[in-house]
Amino acid sequence: MPQIIWSGQTGCLLPLLIILNLLFGRAVFNSTYLWLGIEAALILIFIIKMRIFMRKILQQLNPGSSFGQSHDRSNKPHGKVIDVEGEVVEDKKKLE
């Protein structure tokens, strides 16, 4: 049995398979249920692959967060705060 490799190259093959199945699937499979089931499976695989692809892109653009997680929207600074005199300002110390 030939092994199907689900790597990045199949991303271009899936849309072609979806279109060919839409055009010629009913004639090939001779069953409407089988034809529509295979079409639904191809579309589902395509959607899953696109989500994985987008997750990889977003991780490269923003390595600190991942796709689908909520972002930290607090007003608290993530690094040290330095005042105009060059001293580190701590949270407990108030600016005067």
Residue pairs with C-beta under 8 A, 6 or more apart in sequence:
4 10
6 49
10 49
11 49
11 50
11 53
14 42
14 45
14 46
14 49
15 46
17 42
18 39
18 42
18 43
18 46
21 35
21 38
21 39
21 42
22 39
25 35
25 38
25 39
26 32
26 35
28 35
29 35
29 38
51 67
54 67
55 66
55 67
55 68
58 65
58 66
58 67
59 66
59 67
65 71
80 88
81 88
81 89
82 88
82 89
83 89
83 95
89 95
